[in-house]
Amino acid sequence: MVDQVPLLDLKRQNKACEAELRAAFERVLASGHFIMGPEVESFEKECAQLLGAKHAIGVSSGTDALLLALMALGIGPGDDVIVPSYSFFATAGCVVRAGARPVFADVLPCCFNLDPRSVARVATKKTKAVMPVHLFGQCAQMEPLLEMARERDWRVVEDAAQSFSARYKGRSAGTLGELGCFSFFPSKNLGAFGDAGLVTTEDDALADRARMLRVHGMKPKYYHHMVGGNFRLDALQAALLRVKLPRLAGYTEARRRNVRFYREALASLPVTLPTICEPEPIWNQFVIRVPGKRDQLMEHLKKEQVGTEVYYPLALHRQKCFEEIAPEEGSLPESERASKETLALPVFPELTTPELEHVAKAIARFFR
Ligand SMILES: *Cc1c(COP(=O)(O)O)cnc(C)c1O
């Protein structure tokens, strides 16, 4: 009998590879090498291979990956960067931290990703880059966005924080634009034991700049070409992530199995199931729409001990901190509607069938 289902339970995944995690920890402990070094280099190589990327650069978080990418491109004061208004805060926050201005565009109602027509509408003379987010594990409509960027000489920075190993027309998310940014925050599909991230690029010069900026713009030691930061990935995180990396495909398969279950079990209920616009999503989140009743359903599921979350309850252009640069309420209607209608259900790989059944039954009871 199942009486509660968490939104995410990391303990199960870690239990299943505990001996290897301990061995990785012991290896780093014995080496005494905690900053950069062979674990980070091996992890970078393994990521590059898995993603089919020329360069993979381990960094301190997904947020720092985005900031580093903008810094590597030289984006700063006087530049505009187009971002979707429906995303995690870091997508827009990093633009401000780079000294540039985020320009908010709307998302598509189907997959919640950047709407190319809205991008065309909000573009300005100062636009230097566009930052598509591959939200919830599904790729954005990259073809029209890449074409628009080519025509207008914009850089493309992909926020692939939620889409490590998702594919778009045969290529990995994050390898389509100038730079791809990933997060290994514990709730992402490949989760670290703390903060961690990655930047990818096909461009040798950008990779050089990114590697230098990661260590205060330094090369060689104590000679600084530019002002960077401390954006390094810990050797310990790299060693632990290397245990999980070969298991990622299995985790993704399990997430897909859970989604197949929900699709059948929820088919006859008055909720909108996620639309698959790109065929190989990795389901970082399974997000349904519940028009008019989202908060009530969430409250009901809380009583039924089912963990849910709203990603995200307030569109970025409505955030207090962007008050002075963002367009008024009503201007990006799909982002605003999504923030009122969406609800994420548990979809983590280790969910059991009785747990999935419990979630589906609890939702069915709400609509009875
Ligand atoms: C998680 C996330 C980030 C930030 O990653 P951190 O590793 O938490 O800094 C950025 N963008 C999106 C879309 C995310 O989901």
Ligand as a Chemical Component Dictionary entry (heavy atoms), coordinates in Angstrom:
data_LIG
# 
_chem_comp.id                   LIG 
_chem_comp.type                 NON-POLYMER 
_chem_comp.pdbx_formal_charge   0 
_chem_comp.three_letter_code    LIG 
# 
loop_
_chem_comp_atom.comp_id 
_chem_comp_atom.atom_id 
_chem_comp_atom.alt_atom_id 
_chem_comp_atom.type_symbol 
_chem_comp_atom.charge 
_chem_comp_atom.model_Cartn_x 
_chem_comp_atom.model_Cartn_y 
_chem_comp_atom.model_Cartn_z 
_chem_comp_atom.pdbx_ordinal 
LIG C1 C1 C 0 18.341 24.784 -12.936 1  
LIG C2 C2 C 0 18.284 25.801 -13.988 2  
LIG C3 C3 C 0 19.259 26.803 -14.116 3  
LIG C4 C4 C 0 20.321 27.056 -13.091 4  
LIG O1 O1 O 0 21.089 25.981 -12.749 5  
LIG P1 P1 P 0 21.813 25.929 -11.299 6  
LIG O2 O2 O 0 22.746 24.769 -11.446 7  
LIG O3 O3 O 0 20.738 25.700 -10.293 8  
LIG O4 O4 O 0 22.510 27.201 -11.091 9  
LIG C5 C5 C 0 19.184 27.658 -15.191 10 
LIG N1 N1 N 0 18.194 27.574 -16.089 11 
LIG C6 C6 C 0 17.230 26.639 -15.994 12 
LIG C7 C7 C 0 16.174 26.581 -17.039 13 
LIG C8 C8 C 0 17.230 25.741 -14.934 14 
LIG O5 O5 O 0 16.254 24.831 -14.831 15 
# 
loop_
_chem_comp_bond.comp_id 
_chem_comp_bond.atom_id_1 
_chem_comp_bond.atom_id_2 
_chem_comp_bond.value_order 
_chem_comp_bond.pdbx_ordinal 
LIG C1 C2 SING 1  
LIG C2 C3 SING 2  
LIG C2 C8 DOUB 3  
LIG C3 C4 SING 4  
LIG C3 C5 DOUB 5  
LIG C4 O1 SING 6  
LIG O1 P1 SING 7  
LIG P1 O2 DOUB 8  
LIG P1 O3 SING 9  
LIG P1 O4 SING 10 
LIG C5 N1 SING 11 
LIG N1 C6 DOUB 12 
LIG C6 C7 SING 13 
LIG C6 C8 SING 14 
LIG C8 O5 SING 15 
# 
